[in-house]
Structure formats: structure tokens, C-alpha cells
């Protein structure tokens, strides 16, 4: 991608180069999908890649093979694109995402959503691992996002707008699709899965927060905190997609009883919760 700090490079040139990069990657992927375009895109978070194993007739592509596409560097992110059938939908699943703490800018972070939209998807389902600040939450519980707070640096829509992709000023009064939220909550109740709606706050990381920061974020109205998801949702809204997002609470963030958190513990809790997440998403997609 054109370096925006290079002398003489204008914002328009940066966006034009990004558009060529996205469309080139989408064209390349489309040629490697044997059975037609996907209807739904999935972005799978830290330690939550097992859902991809449920995809039938799967074609798998390494991110490193896609021209101009970023490569996952975060632990628990395989960096593999899957295409096939999940539930009764044809899906494209990104097993691994990109984060600000890896050094990626907001446009790079959201390239999977842009690519998926170029392929014709109509809806986006996102998962993530998060820290629970609402003291009623338990490890392994699922939070169905109904709103978010963005505290990440930058915005993926900054710069000249590509009108063919979406409006200059997209409205985020309801970024998460209400029908999908209600269906997920109904599925959870029927399956005996502990889940509730709530608010996610996105921070840059990679460090976890201090006690004072947890108090501040909780006072702002957030139930959970993580380092992803919001940029993809912003771009999904810009693209006019129906969006649902599910957070897995992998650690508890009680500032009065805070304990050190190890990555191994986060991955273990995510793995334990994964069957519940998988069951809910498969049923959401008509399985």
C-alpha cells in the first residue's frame, strides 16, 4: 500500500491505492472459490477458530497467498480464509483478524470486511475474546453485542470516501442488527447457554488495563473490553451489512480483586466456550 507519509502522496492517491489493493485481492479470491459467492462473512477472534471446522465442503486459503492482504501475527489467529457451507448459508470465514497493536492501520484492519463486501456478502458475524468488567459476568459466558464504545486510534473511514462502497457519514445509531440479536438470545435460551446483551469497548492494547482504567471503562457504560471488532463493525455499517457480534468472556476485570492474566488461560477459556459459540452461530445461519 502507498505510504501516506511519503513526500507528495495525497490522501486521494492513498485511497485509490487501497481500493486497487482491496479489489485485486477480492478478484483473486473470487477466482479460487469454486461454488459461487458467499452470503455471510465470519471473522473469528482469539482462540475461536474451531467454528471454521464446521464449514462443509471447505476451501482453505492462507492469508499469505492473497495478493496485498495482511498477515495475522497475533497468538490464536491462524491466518486462514475458509469458504464453504455453514448452516444453510454459503460463508467466507476469516480465521484470524488484524489489530492496532500489531501495527496495522484501520484500513488494513478492516480489509477482510471490504474484501467480503466485494464478493457480495450481505451479513457479517464477528466473534472475539474479551475481559468482563460487568461483575455479573462469568468466565466462558457469551455477550451478544448491542452497542459499543470506540477508543481505538484512528478510524477506517478517515480520508476521501469511496461512494460506491458506502456513504460519507454512515449512521451508527444501531450498528448491530436487532433481529440477529434477538435470534441469538432466543437460541441461547433454548440451548441453555448463558448469554446476555451488552456493550463492548475497544482499546488498542496490547497491554491489559490498570485498575483505574477498568473503573473508567466500566463507568462509561461498557460491560466488556477488548482490542478488536469495532473497526470491522464500522466498515460493515458503511457497506450496508447486517451485523452480529459475540464476545466470549475469557477473564474477569474486577478492579478490587484484579489478578494477573496469562494468554494460556485466555485461550483455555476460549476453547471451553467455543462449542457454545459454534452451536449458536450454526443455528443463527439456519443450521
Secondary structure, 3 states (H helix, E strand, C coil): CCCCCCCCCCHHHHHHHHHHHHHHHHHHHHHCCCCCCCCEEEEECCCCHHHHHHCEEEEEEEHHHCCCCCCCCCCCCCCEEEEEEECCEEEEEEECCCCHHHCCCHHHHCHHHHHHHHCCCCEEEEEEEEEECCCCCCCCCEEEEEEEEECCCCCCCCCCCCCCCCCCCCCCCCCCCHHHHHHHHHHHHHHCCCEEEEEEEECCCCCCCCHHHHHHHHHCCCCEEECCCHHHHHHHHHCCCEEEEEEEEEEECCHHHCCCCCHHHHHHHHHHHHHHHHHHHHHHCCC
